[in-house]
Structure formats: structure tokens, C-alpha cells
Amino acid sequence: MSNIYYDDALPYMVRILKTKITIKDIERNVFLRDPSGQLTFVVIEDDIDRVVLDELIATITAELVPYVDGDGFAISTPAELFDDTLKVSTAFRLSLMIDGSEMQLNMIDRRIIGNDWLQTPIDRGSVPRIVFASLKGGVGRSTALCVAASALASAGQRVLAIDMDVEAPGLGSMLLTKETSPALGLLDYLVEANFGRSAEELLDILIAPSWLSDGVGVIDVIPALGARALAAPQSVLSKVSRAYVSHDAASQGVTARMQKLINAAENSLRYDVIVVDARAGLHETTGAALLGLGAKLLVFGTDQPQTFEAFRLLFANLSMVAAGGLDGNISVVHAKSTSNIDARNAFAMQMQELVIEEMYGRRDEGVKPSVTGMTFDVDWETDESVLVEIVDDFLSVEERAPRVVHIGESELFRDFDPLDRPETLTQHTYAAVYGEFISHVFRLANVPSLGDADD
């Protein structure tokens, strides 16, 4: 057991099961991973010989504790676990390579946190929604959102900008002054919603107009922190610790609360576009933003090895529930890019191949996308011709691959502070650096592109 770790437990368990029961029996039942991380093989239909199951329980328990229950429940039925919700229909499909052969397993993954990453993407609302996300900080994501919001407002759009990064807030200080901040921010909303306050009730005291609104369009802001939090900062960490926890089933986690808030903003008929600044990394709130808001996704990264490593983690996890649901919805933003065309093209091709491989390259022909978060003993080919063949039965590479847009490196925007240097948010100033990006954002928002911002 000393050489077995968390990642090894499931394939090891499957290998033990294969010694006594058929692959068909394994694939038609369900694996449960409980909140502590322990595994149970749940036999949905009681048609496997009990003696065989008892022998398997003894072997699995002897070889896999602590990754399975040590009290004889490594294999159980829903009745034995007092849980009638354990059904094949409630499971994700997990594609797992065992000894060179692919198996399709049914997996139920119960988590204390991280459930927002397990949801199926929702359909978009009537108002375009755009999420700005990144796996690492320092890539200019919030700056790009401010520039995009300014450009949209200059084109006459009514924009709502929401800062979902309640632990490292940024939009409020960029788009609002202390004097114009609303009383409450998004952090307050996430907490107050747990006490039964509705999004409609709180909406007006969460929103403040930005100083950037120039009479053509509008930029309203829901900052992460409102004026009350800024005046009493000692309460912020107390609220952060409670923002991600639901008091009851009605709250349903961060995703449900965010959906209610954005739906309330949309139903107010005040806005043409809603833009959301997601927290960097693989946090609970990032899962809510990427999967739960029905948004177009702009994922930022720089041309560094750690970017591709982080993107592989992201897209491998998105493939578990979201491959088909995100078709055409993801764009990759090459931040701080060089002006060298060959380098830009190389980044774009490498990123597109990565996304196709992680989200679509492991899909069986004609079969709904399966979970691909864990794979073993596989040497994936990444040659473009192979990728084309993999996805050909579904959509072309051009339709599958994410659009890659570029934002150049610029000293002017490195220490972005529009309150102190408002000239950075004039079209004449930002067009050279953000022109391609702004043109793409306009397409996502269904807004005619500015003439000098075209690709």
C-alpha cells in the first residue's frame, strides 16, 4: 500500500474488481467517491454473486485502506448506504485507461467544496454575458475588462461589470472612487443571500455608476467590496469565510446565488452587456463563473510553460462535464504577447491543440463527452492531423478550437490606474495594444465593431 496514492486508488480498485467480475459489470454500476475521498463500488442491481463480492471486499479492504472504508463497505448497495440517490443516471462518465484498455466508468464525486466545477454549463441569457478568467494573476485580466467596458460604453452600450474576486478585489478601485462605491459589494451579497435576502432586494445597493460613464453609454459596477466593508475592513475575512458556504439547500452554493444576481440584473432591463471578472485559479467561484453563468469565456494566459500546464489542468477538468456545452464559447487571450507573428502563431497553435486534446481528443465517436480527468498508461498523440481526425465526426477543427486573440505588452498599461491616468481609457490610446481584443469582445457582445479596432 505504501506505493499507492490518491490518483492510484481508483485504477487499482478496478484492477481488483476485474479479477472476479466482468468489465460489463464494472461499467454498468457506479463508483462513489465520498467527501473524504474514500471510494465505494456501488452495485445498483443485485445480480452479482454475494460470495464473489465478499471476496472482493476482503481484498480491496486489505490493499486499499485508507482510500476505501475499512469496515466492509468498499462494495455496497444503495440500500446498505441508505442512499436511494445513488443511480447510474446521477453519475458522470469517466474514461479510464486500465492496462492498455479504455473503460467507461460511472462516477459520483461528492465534495464539500468544488461542486461548482461539476455542473453542466447553462444556456446563455438574453443579455450577452462575458467572463474574464485566468489561471494565474498578473496577466492583465482586470485591466482588459476595464478597457473592454470603456470601449463598449463608448459605443453606446449599457455595461454591468461584476468583480467575483472577493479575496483579491480589483475592479472597484479601478472603476469607482471611494465616494462613489455602493454600500454593499458582491461579498456582502454572497453572505446576505444565505440569510434569505433576495438578489432583487439587494440589487440597487450593490450597484454604483462608474466615473467612466461619459453620457454615451453606461458602466455600472458591482465591486467585490462595498463602502461598508472598506470602512470596517476587520469584518472582511469573517465574511469571506462564510461566502462560499450555503446555510441550506435553497442557497445551493455560489453558482445558484450568482445566477440569481445576474438574472435580476438582466431582468431589470438596464443592461446590454454583463462582464464578470473571475478569480484567478481553480477556485470554487471560478467554477461558478465558467460553468454556471451562461457566459462566453475569455481565458487569459501568457506564453510561458506554467500557462500551458495550468490550462491543461483547467480543460481536463472542464471535459468532465462541459465539453459539448462549451463548444464555441471559449476564447483564449494571449496576454503580454510579442509583436513577432511567428511567436503569436506558435502560441495559438499550441493552445488550440491543447484544448482540443483535453476536451475532445478522448471522445468516442458518436458518444456524449465523457469524464477525462484521470488517465493512465496513455501516450496521447498531438499531431494536428490526428486531432483533425479525432474531431472530424463532430465539428471541424476551426469550430472546435478556441479563438486565440492577442494583447501586446505595453509599458503604458503595466501599472494600470485609470483614476490617476484616465487617458489610458481613450480609444486613441488603447487601440494599438487592445484593438484585436476589443474587436473580439464586440463580436461576443453582438455589438458592431469600432472601425479602427478591427482585426
For each residue, the residues with C-beta under 8 A, 3 or more apart:
1: 4 63 64 65
2:
3: 8
4: 1 8 9 12 63 64 67
5: 8 9
6: 9 37 67
7: 10 374
8: 3 4 5 11 12
9: 4 5 6 12 13 39 64 67 68
10: 7 13 14 31 33 39 96 105 374
11: 8 14 15 96 98 374 376
12: 4 8 9 15 16 63 64
13: 9 10 16 17 31 39 41 60 64 67 68 74
14: 10 11 17 18 26 96 98 103 105
15: 11 12 18 19 98 99
16: 12 13 19 20 56 59 60 63 64
17: 13 14 20 21 26 41 56 60
18: 14 15 21 23 26 98
19: 15 16 56 59
20: 16 17 52 55 56
21: 17 18 25 26 48 52 56
22: 25 26
23: 18 26 27 103
24: 27 28
25: 21 22 28 29 48
26: 14 17 18 21 22 23 29 41 103 105
27: 23 24 103 104 105 106
28: 24 25 44 45 88 106
29: 25 26 41 42 43 44 45 88 106
30: 41 42 44 86 87 88 91 106 107 108
31: 10 13 39 40 41 42 91 94 105 106 107 108
32: 39 40 41 42 81 86 107 108 110
33: 10 37 38 39 107 108 109 110
34: 37 38 40 110
35: 110 111 112
36:
37: 6 33 34 67
38: 33 34 66 67 68 69
39: 9 10 13 31 32 33 64 67 68 74
40: 31 32 34 68 69 73 74 75 76 81
41: 13 17 26 29 30 31 32 56 60 74 75 76
42: 29 30 31 32 75 76 77 78 81 86 108
43: 29 46 48 53 75 76 77
44: 28 29 30 77 78 86 87 88
45: 28 29
46: 43 77
47:
48: 21 25 43 52 53
49: 52 53
50: 53 54
51: 54 55
52: 20 21 48 49 55 56
53: 43 48 49 50 56 57 75
54: 50 51 57 58
55: 20 51 52 58 59
56: 16 17 19 20 21 41 52 53 59 60 74 75
57: 53 54 60 61 72 74 75
58: 54 55 61 62
59: 16 19 55 56 62 63
60: 13 16 17 41 56 57 63 64 68 74 75
61: 57 58 64 65 68 69 70 72 74
62: 58 59 65
63: 1 4 12 16 59 60
64: 1 4 9 12 13 16 39 60 61 67 68 74
65: 1 61 62 68 69 70
66: 38 70
67: 4 6 9 13 37 38 39 64
68: 9 13 38 39 40 60 61 64 65 73 74
69: 38 40 61 65 72 73 74
70: 61 65 66
71:
72: 57 61 69
73: 40 68 69 76 80 81
74: 13 39 40 41 56 57 60 61 64 68 69
75: 40 41 42 43 53 56 57 60
76: 40 41 42 43 73 80 81
77: 42 43 44 46 80 81
78: 42 44 81 83 84 85 86 87
79: 82 84
80: 73 76 77
81: 32 40 42 73 76 77 78 86
82: 79
83: 78 86
84: 78 79 87
85: 78 90
86: 30 32 42 44 78 81 83 90 108
87: 30 44 78 84 90 91
88: 28 29 30 44 91 106
89:
90: 85 86 87 108
91: 30 31 87 88 106 107 108
92: 106 107 108 109 118 320 321 370 371
93: 104 105 106 107 368 370 371
94: 31 104 105 106 107 320 370 371 372 373 374
95: 102 103 104 105 362 370 371 372 375
96: 10 11 14 102 103 104 105 374 375 376
97: 100 101 102 103 375 376 377 378
98: 11 14 15 18 101 102 103 376 377
99: 15 377
100: 97 377
101: 97 98
102: 95 96 97 98
103: 14 23 26 27 95 96 97 98
104: 27 93 94 95 96 364 370
105: 10 14 26 27 31 93 94 95 96
106: 27 28 29 30 31 88 91 92 93 94
107: 30 31 32 33 91 92 93 94 371
108: 30 31 32 33 42 86 90 91 92
109: 33 92 118
110: 32 33 34 35
111: 35 114 115 118
112: 35
113: 244 284
114: 111 117 118 284 287
115: 111 118 119 253 284
116: 119 253 254 255 284 285 287 288 291 292
117: 114 282 284 287 291 317 320 321
118: 92 109 111 114 115 320 321
119: 115 116 122 255 287 291 292 321
120: 291 321 322 325
121: 291 292 294 321 322 325 326 329
122: 119 259 291 292 293 294
123: 294
124: 128 129 294 295 296
125: 129 262 263 266 294
126: 266
127: 266 271 272 273 274
128: 124 272 273 274 296 444 445 446
129: 124 125 262 273 274 275 276 293 294 295 296
130: 148 273 274 275 276 295 296 297 298 441 444 445
131: 275 276 278 289 290 293 295 296 297 298
132: 141 142 144 145 275 276 277 278 298 300
133: 141 278 280 286 289 290 297 298 299 300
134: 137 139 141 278 280 299 300 301 335
135: 280 281 282 299 301 307 310 311 313 314
136: 139 280 281 301 306 307 310
137: 134 168 280
138:
139: 134 136 300 301 302 335 336
140: 143 144 300 335 336 407 413 416
141: 132 133 134 144 145 277 280 300 335
142: 132 145 146 165 170 171 174 277
143: 140 146 147 174 413 416
144: 132 140 141 147 148 298 300 333 335 407 434 437
145: 132 141 142 148 149 161 171 275 277
146: 142 143 149 150 161 171 174 175 212 416 418 425
147: 143 144 150 151 413 425 430 434 437 438
148: 130 144 145 151 152 275 434 437 438 441
149: 145 146 152 153 159 161 175 210 212 219 275
150: 146 147 153 154 212 219 418 425 430
151: 147 148 154 155 427 430 434 438 441 442 450 453
152: 148 149 155 157 159 217 272 273 441 442 445 447
153: 149 150 156 157 158 159 212 213 214 216 217 218 219
154: 150 151 214 216 217 427 450
155: 151 152 216 217 442 447 448 450
156: 153 216 217
157: 152 153 217 218 272 273 445 447
158: 153 217 218 220 270 271 272 273
159: 149 152 153 217 218 219 220 271 272 273 274 275
160: 207 220 221 222 265 270 271 273 274 275
161: 145 146 149 171 175 210 219 220 221 222 275 276 277
162: 171 186 221 222 261 262 274 275 276 277
163: 166 169 170 171 172 185 186 221 222 223 224 277
164: 186 224 258 276 277 278 279 285 288 289
165: 142 168 169 170 224 277 278 279 280 285
166: 163 169 185 186 187 190 224 225 240 243 279 285
167: 240 279
168: 137 165 279 280
169: 163 165 166 172 173 185 223 224 225
170: 142 163 165 173 174 224 277
171: 142 145 146 161 162 163 174 175 221 223 224 277
172: 163 169 175 176 181 185 221 223 224 225
173: 169 170 176 419
174: 142 143 146 170 171 416 417 418 419
175: 146 149 161 171 172 210 211 212 219 221 223 418
176: 172 173 180 181 208 210 211 221 223
177: 180 181 211 419
178: 181 227 230
179:
180: 176 177 208 209 210 211
181: 172 176 177 178 185 208 223 225 226 227 230
182: 185 205 206 207 208 221 222 223 226 227
183: 205 226 227 228
184: 188 189 192 202 205 206 226 228 229
185: 163 166 169 172 181 182 188 189 206 222 223 224 225 226 229
186: 162 163 164 166 189 190 206 222 223 224 261
187: 166 190 191 224 225 226 229 236 239 240 243
188: 184 185 191 192 202 206 226 228 229 239
189: 184 185 186 192 193 199 202 206 222 257 261
190: 166 186 187 193 194 243 244 254 257
191: 187 188 194 195 239 242 243
192: 184 188 189 195 197 202
193: 189 190 196 197 198 199 202 251 257 260
194: 190 191 242 245 246 247 251
195: 191 192 247
196: 193
197: 192 193 201 202
198: 193 201 202 260 264
199: 189 193 202 203 257 260 261 263 264
200: 203 264
201: 197 198
202: 184 188 189 192 193 197 198 199 205 206
203: 199 200 206 207 261 264 265 268
204: 207
205: 182 183 184 202 226
206: 182 184 185 186 188 189 202 203 222 226 261
207: 160 182 203 204 220 221 222 265
208: 176 180 181 182 220 221 223
209: 180 213 218 219 220 221
210: 149 161 175 176 180 213 219 220 221
211: 175 176 177 180 419
212: 146 149 150 153 175 219 418 425
213: 153 209 210 217 218 219
214: 153 154 217
215:
216: 153 154 155 156
217: 152 153 154 155 156 157 158 159 213 214
218: 153 157 158 159 209 213 270
219: 149 150 153 159 161 175 209 210 212 213
220: 158 159 160 161 207 208 209 210 270 271
221: 160 161 162 163 171 172 175 176 182 207 208 209 210
222: 160 161 162 163 182 185 186 189 206 207 261
223: 163 169 171 172 175 176 181 182 185 186 208 226
224: 163 164 165 166 169 170 171 172 185 186 187
225: 166 169 172 181 185 187 229 230 236
226: 181 182 183 184 185 187 188 205 206 223 229 230
227: 178 181 182 183 230 231
228: 183 184 188 231 232
229: 184 185 187 188 225 226 232 233 235 236 239
230: 178 181 225 226 227 233
231: 227 228
232: 228 229 235
233: 229 230 236
234: 237 238
235: 229 232 238 239
236: 187 225 229 233 239 240
237: 234 240 241
238: 234 235 241 242
239: 187 188 191 229 235 236 242 243
240: 166 167 187 236 237 243
241: 237 238 245
242: 191 194 238 239 245
243: 166 187 190 191 239 240 254
244: 113 190 253 254 284 285
245: 194 241 242
246: 194 249 251 252 253
247: 194 195 251
248: 251
249: 246 252
250:
251: 193 194 246 247 248 256 257
252: 246 249 255 256 257
253: 115 116 244 246 256 257 284 288
254: 116 190 243 244 257 258 284 285 288 292
255: 116 119 252 258 259 287 288 291 292
256: 251 252 253 259 260 292
257: 189 190 193 199 251 252 253 254 260 261
258: 164 254 255 261 262 288 289 292 293
259: 122 255 256 262 263 292 293
260: 193 198 199 256 257 263 264
261: 162 186 189 199 203 206 222 257 258 264 265
262: 125 129 162 258 259 265 266 274 276 293
263: 125 199 259 260 266 267
264: 198 199 200 203 260 261 267 268
265: 160 203 207 261 262 268 270 271 274
266: 125 126 127 262 263 271 274
267: 263 264
268: 203 264 265 271
269:
270: 158 160 218 220 265
271: 127 158 159 160 220 265 266 268 274
272: 127 128 152 157 158 159 445 447
273: 127 128 129 130 152 157 158 159 160 445 447
274: 127 128 129 130 159 160 162 262 265 266 271 295
275: 129 130 131 132 145 148 149 159 160 161 162
276: 129 130 131 132 161 162 164 262 289 293 295
277: 132 141 142 145 161 162 163 164 165 170 171
278: 131 132 133 134 164 165 285 286 289 290
279: 164 165 166 167 168 283 285 286 289
280: 133 134 135 136 137 141 165 168 283 286
281: 135 136 286
282: 117 135 286 287 313 314 317
283: 279 280 286 287
284: 113 114 115 116 117 244 253 254 287 288
285: 116 164 165 166 244 254 278 279 288 289
286: 133 278 279 280 281 282 283 289 290
287: 114 116 117 119 255 282 283 284 290 291 292
288: 116 164 253 254 255 258 284 285 291 292 293
289: 131 133 164 258 276 278 279 285 286 292 293 295
290: 131 133 278 286 287 293 295 297 318
291: 116 117 119 120 121 122 255 287 288 318 321 322 325
292: 116 119 121 122 254 255 256 258 259 287 288 289
293: 122 129 131 258 259 262 276 288 289 290
294: 121 122 123 124 125 129
295: 124 129 130 131 274 276 289 290 329
296: 124 128 129 130 131 329 331 444
297: 130 131 133 290 326 329 330 331
298: 130 131 132 133 144 331 333 441 444
299: 133 134 135 311 314 330 331 332 333 402
300: 132 133 134 139 140 141 144 332 333 335
301: 134 135 136 139 304 307 308 310 311 332 333 334 335 351
302: 139 307 334 335 336 337
303: 307 334 336 337 338 343 347
304: 301 307 308
305: 308 309
306: 136 309 310
307: 135 136 301 302 303 304 310 311
308: 301 304 305 311 312 350 351 354
309: 305 306 312 313
310: 135 136 301 306 307 313 314
311: 135 299 301 307 308 314 315 332 351 354 355
312: 308 309 315 316 354 358
313: 135 282 309 310 316 317
314: 135 282 299 310 311 317 318
315: 311 312 318 319 354 355 358 359
316: 312 313 319 320 358 372 373
317: 117 282 313 314 320 373
318: 290 291 314 315 321 322 323 326 358 359
319: 315 316 322 323 358 359 360 362 369 371 372 373
320: 92 94 117 118 316 317 371 372 373
321: 92 117 118 119 120 121 291 318 325 371
322: 120 121 291 318 319 325 326 359 369
323: 318 319 326 327 359 360 363 369
324: 327 368 369
325: 120 121 291 321 322 329
326: 121 297 318 322 323 329 330 359
327: 323 324 395 399 400
328: 399
329: 121 295 296 297 325 326
330: 297 299 326 355 402
331: 296 297 298 299 402 403 404 405 440 444
332: 299 300 301 311 348 351 352 355 402 403 404 405
333: 144 298 299 300 301 404 405 406 407 437
334: 301 302 303 337 344 347 348 351 404 405 406 407
335: 134 139 140 141 144 300 301 302 407
336: 139 140 302 303 407 408 409
337: 302 303 334 343 344 347 406 407 408 409
338: 303 343 344 408 409
339: 408
340: 343 344
341: 344 345
342: 345 346
343: 303 337 338 340 346 347
344: 334 337 338 340 341 347 348 406
345: 341 342 348 349
346: 342 343 349 350
347: 303 334 337 343 344 350 351 404
348: 332 334 344 345 351 352 404
349: 345 346 352 353 384
350: 308 346 347 353 354
351: 301 308 311 332 334 347 348 354 355 402 404
352: 332 348 349 355 356 397 401 402 404
353: 349 350 356 357 382 384 387
354: 308 311 312 315 350 351 357 358
355: 311 315 330 332 351 352 358 359 401 402
356: 352 353 359 360 361 387 390 391 397 400 401
357: 353 354 360 361 362 380 382 387
358: 312 315 316 318 319 354 355 361 372
359: 315 318 319 322 323 326 355 356 369
360: 319 323 356 357 363 369 390 391 394 400
361: 356 357 358 380 387 390 391
362: 95 319 357 370 372 375 380
363: 323 360 367 369 370 390 391 394
364: 104 367 370
365: 393
366: 393
367: 363 364 370
368: 93 324
369: 319 322 323 324 359 360 363
370: 92 93 94 95 104 362 363 364 367
371: 92 93 94 95 107 319 320 321 374
372: 94 95 316 319 320 358 362 375
373: 94 316 317 319 320
374: 7 10 11 94 96 371
375: 95 96 97 362 372 378
376: 11 96 97 98
377: 97 98 99 100
378: 97 375
379:
380: 357 361 362
381: 386
382: 353 357 386 387
383: 386 387
384: 349 353 387 388 397
385: 388 389
386: 381 382 383 389 390
387: 353 356 357 361 382 383 384 390 391 397
388: 384 385 391 392 397
389: 385 386 392
390: 356 360 361 363 386 387
391: 356 360 361 363 387 388 394 395 396 397 400
392: 388 389 396
393: 365 366
394: 360 363 391 400
395: 327 391 399 400
396: 391 392 399 400
397: 352 356 384 387 388 391 400 401
398: 401
399: 327 328 395 396
400: 327 356 360 391 394 395 396 397
401: 352 355 356 397 398
402: 299 330 331 332 351 352 355
403: 331 332 440
404: 331 332 333 334 347 348 351 352
405: 331 332 333 334 436 437 440
406: 333 334 337 344 436 437
407: 140 144 333 334 335 336 337 433 434 436 437
408: 336 337 338 339 432 433
409: 336 337 338
410: 413 414 433
411: 414
412: 424 429 433
413: 140 143 147 410 416 424 430 433
414: 410 411
415:
416: 140 143 146 174 413 424
417: 174 420 421
418: 146 150 174 175 212 421 422 424 425
419: 173 174 177 211 422
420: 417
421: 417 418 424
422: 418 419 425 426
423: 426 429
424: 412 413 416 418 421 429 430
425: 146 147 150 212 418 422 429 430
426: 422 423 429 430
427: 151 154 430 431 450 452 453
428: 431
429: 412 423 424 425 426
430: 147 150 151 413 424 425 426 427 433 434 435 438
431: 427 428 434 435 438 452 453
432: 408 435
433: 407 408 410 412 413 430
434: 144 147 148 151 407 430 431 437 438 453
435: 430 431 432 438 439 452 453 454 455
436: 405 406 407 439 440 453 455
437: 144 147 148 333 405 406 407 434 440 441
438: 147 148 151 430 431 434 435 441 442 449 450 453
439: 435 436 442 443 449 450 453 454 455
440: 331 403 405 436 437 443 444 455
441: 130 148 151 152 298 437 438 444 445
442: 151 152 155 438 439 445 447 448 449 450 453
443: 439 440 446 447 449
444: 128 130 296 298 331 440 441
445: 128 130 152 157 272 273 441 442
446: 128 443
447: 152 155 157 272 273 442 443
448: 155 442
449: 438 439 442 443 453 454
450: 151 154 155 427 438 439 442 453 454
451: 454
452: 427 431 435
453: 151 427 431 434 435 436 438 439 442 449 450
454: 435 439 449 450 451
455: 435 436 439 440
